[in-house]
Amino acid sequence: MQRISSNLTIVFKLFIPTFWVTFYGLLTLFIIFMDPETSPLFSSVQAKVIIGILFILFAILIYFTIFKLLRFDVGNEEFYISNYFKTYKYNFKDVESINTTNFLFINLLKINMRQKSSLGRTFNVLYKKAYWDQFAKNNSQIKPLLK
């Protein structure tokens, strides 16, 4: 079995959301409930509302982007997708297409399945380019799936 996912997957999937909710969430609560006489900078209702809305918007953004990242490992005829709590095994014959996107240092692999699976119909994977290139070069079954 060969890992295709980048090591950044666990950082994005676990550490960034935990950091965001813990530290920025506590800061937001502190600002909302703080005494206006203690710090006049955030004493207005508008500032408190803006900070609360920013916290909620970024939490929603994290949920719909970073939480969708999965770990991706491959074998000869099958691949393994994990959300770090459960791991699921699928065959490459069940894959409809595989799309790769490169943006700055982020390499995203989007795997579309023919049918809905336990983790959905689409898998988003943050992959390491060297691992993926080596796997795609060595396995001819992947070439027809690439788009």
One Martini backbone bead per residue (centre of mass of N, CA, C, O) as a GRO file, in nm:
protein
  147
    1MET     BB    1   0.098   0.036   0.021
    2GLN     BB    2   0.031   0.377  -0.086
    3ARG     BB    3   0.086   0.703  -0.028
    4ILE     BB    4  -0.067   1.018  -0.150
    5SER     BB    5  -0.095   1.193   0.067
    6SER     BB    6  -0.039   1.460   0.238
    7ASN     BB    7   0.077   1.586   0.540
    8LEU     BB    8  -0.127   1.837   0.535
    9THR     BB    9  -0.398   1.701   0.588
   10ILE     BB   10  -0.387   1.688   0.902
   11VAL     BB   11  -0.355   1.987   0.944
   12PHE     BB   12  -0.617   2.078   0.801
   13LYS     BB   13  -0.822   1.872   0.942
   14LEU     BB   14  -0.731   1.927   1.261
   15PHE     BB   15  -0.565   2.187   1.350
   16ILE     BB   16  -0.708   2.431   1.224
   17PRO     BB   17  -0.997   2.390   1.340
   18THR     BB   18  -0.910   2.377   1.635
   19PHE     BB   19  -0.776   2.651   1.648
   20TRP     BB   20  -1.013   2.822   1.557
   21VAL     BB   21  -1.226   2.743   1.769
   22THR     BB   22  -1.061   2.792   2.021
   23PHE     BB   23  -0.922   3.076   1.988
   24TYR     BB   24  -1.131   3.246   1.822
   25GLY     BB   25  -1.375   3.169   1.994
   26LEU     BB   26  -1.270   3.289   2.261
   27LEU     BB   27  -1.224   3.573   2.153
   28THR     BB   28  -1.516   3.625   2.072
   29LEU     BB   29  -1.641   3.584   2.351
   30PHE     BB   30  -1.476   3.799   2.492
   31ILE     BB   31  -1.573   4.041   2.321
   32ILE     BB   32  -1.881   4.011   2.363
   33PHE     BB   33  -1.852   3.996   2.707
   34MET     BB   34  -1.716   4.250   2.744
   35ASP     BB   35  -1.635   4.533   2.897
   36PRO     BB   36  -1.650   4.855   2.773
   37GLU     BB   37  -1.448   4.985   2.987
   38THR     BB   38  -1.194   4.809   2.935
   39SER     BB   39  -1.250   4.819   2.601
   40PRO     BB   40  -1.316   5.052   2.350
   41LEU     BB   41  -1.264   4.906   2.077
   42PHE     BB   42  -1.509   4.665   2.138
   43SER     BB   43  -1.787   4.820   2.241
   44SER     BB   44  -1.941   4.794   1.996
   45VAL     BB   45  -2.188   4.628   1.835
   46GLN     BB   46  -2.065   4.612   1.552
   47ALA     BB   47  -1.799   4.472   1.627
   48LYS     BB   48  -1.928   4.220   1.754
   49VAL     BB   49  -2.082   4.130   1.501
   50ILE     BB   50  -1.845   4.109   1.304
   51ILE     BB   51  -1.683   3.898   1.464
   52GLY     BB   52  -1.909   3.684   1.470
   53ILE     BB   53  -1.941   3.657   1.163
   54LEU     BB   54  -1.649   3.578   1.097
   55PHE     BB   55  -1.648   3.319   1.257
   56ILE     BB   56  -1.883   3.180   1.106
   57LEU     BB   57  -1.773   3.200   0.814
   58PHE     BB   58  -1.506   3.042   0.864
   59ALA     BB   59  -1.642   2.786   0.970
   60ILE     BB   60  -1.793   2.726   0.707
   61LEU     BB   61  -1.546   2.717   0.524
   62ILE     BB   62  -1.407   2.483   0.669
   63TYR     BB   63  -1.634   2.275   0.638
   64PHE     BB   64  -1.653   2.296   0.302
   65THR     BB   65  -1.331   2.227   0.272
   66ILE     BB   66  -1.140   2.091   0.490
   67PHE     BB   67  -1.339   1.856   0.584
   68LYS     BB   68  -1.322   1.711   0.283
   69LEU     BB   69  -1.063   1.593   0.344
   70LEU     BB   70  -0.864   1.306   0.249
   71ARG     BB   71  -0.724   1.003   0.273
   72PHE     BB   72  -0.480   0.843   0.037
   73ASP     BB   73  -0.461   0.501  -0.061
   74VAL     BB   74  -0.276   0.247  -0.246
   75GLY     BB   75  -0.303  -0.025  -0.455
   76ASN     BB   76  -0.347  -0.230  -0.712
   77GLU     BB   77  -0.696  -0.247  -0.718
   78GLU     BB   78  -0.704  -0.047  -0.475
   79PHE     BB   79  -0.848   0.192  -0.240
   80TYR     BB   80  -0.802   0.429   0.033
   81ILE     BB   81  -1.034   0.597   0.248
   82SER     BB   82  -0.989   0.865   0.493
   83ASN     BB   83  -1.113   1.051   0.800
   84TYR     BB   84  -0.947   0.936   1.066
   85PHE     BB   85  -1.178   0.715   1.165
   86LYS     BB   86  -1.232   0.587   0.879
   87THR     BB   87  -1.188   0.309   0.649
   88TYR     BB   88  -1.211   0.273   0.292
   89LYS     BB   89  -1.278   0.035   0.030
   90TYR     BB   90  -1.187   0.055  -0.321
   91ASN     BB   91  -1.230   0.034  -0.659
   92PHE     BB   92  -1.126   0.146  -0.971
   93LYS     BB   93  -1.395   0.056  -1.126
   94ASP     BB   94  -1.573   0.281  -0.950
   95VAL     BB   95  -1.439   0.501  -1.117
   96GLU     BB   96  -1.498   0.772  -1.324
   97SER     BB   97  -1.297   1.012  -1.214
   98ILE     BB   98  -0.983   1.213  -1.234
   99ASN     BB   99  -0.885   1.520  -1.083
  100THR     BB  100  -0.644   1.779  -1.125
  101THR     BB  101  -0.514   2.041  -0.901
  102ASN     BB  102  -0.310   2.340  -0.928
  103PHE     BB  103  -0.223   2.563  -0.640
  104LEU     BB  104   0.060   2.640  -0.591
  105PHE     BB  105   0.103   2.417  -0.314
  106ILE     BB  106  -0.172   2.294  -0.412
  107ASN     BB  107  -0.284   1.953  -0.442
  108LEU     BB  108  -0.577   1.838  -0.608
  109LEU     BB  109  -0.788   1.554  -0.570
  110LYS     BB  110  -1.066   1.434  -0.774
  111ILE     BB  111  -1.297   1.178  -0.693
  112ASN     BB  112  -1.524   1.007  -0.902
  113MET     BB  113  -1.798   0.821  -0.861
  114ARG     BB  114  -2.052   0.620  -0.981
  115GLN     BB  115  -2.137   0.593  -0.681
  116LYS     BB  116  -2.250   0.613  -0.384
  117SER     BB  117  -2.090   0.633  -0.078
  118SER     BB  118  -1.999   0.660   0.248
  119LEU     BB  119  -1.838   0.955   0.160
  120GLY     BB  120  -1.960   0.974  -0.116
  121ARG     BB  121  -1.898   1.073  -0.460
  122THR     BB  122  -1.670   1.270  -0.356
  123PHE     BB  123  -1.311   1.309  -0.344
  124ASN     BB  124  -1.083   1.499  -0.144
  125VAL     BB  125  -0.729   1.544  -0.216
  126LEU     BB  126  -0.423   1.599  -0.066
  127TYR     BB  127  -0.137   1.580  -0.265
  128LYS     BB  128   0.162   1.429  -0.359
  129LYS     BB  129   0.316   1.460  -0.652
  130ALA     BB  130   0.530   1.232  -0.647
  131TYR     BB  131   0.337   1.000  -0.570
  132TRP     BB  132   0.134   1.030  -0.804
  133ASP     BB  133   0.327   1.009  -1.045
  134GLN     BB  134   0.433   0.727  -0.979
  135PHE     BB  135   0.161   0.581  -0.981
  136ALA     BB  136   0.061   0.666  -1.269
  137LYS     BB  137   0.308   0.544  -1.421
  138ASN     BB  138   0.274   0.234  -1.302
  139ASN     BB  139  -0.050   0.267  -1.372
  140SER     BB  140  -0.266   0.206  -1.639
  141GLN     BB  141  -0.561   0.225  -1.503
  142ILE     BB  142  -0.556   0.548  -1.464
  143LYS     BB  143  -0.544   0.697  -1.743
  144PRO     BB  144  -0.863   0.686  -1.822
  145LEU     BB  145  -0.949   0.867  -1.558
  146LEU     BB  146  -0.810   1.108  -1.652
  147LYS     BB  147  -0.891   1.484  -1.680
   0.00000   0.00000   0.00000
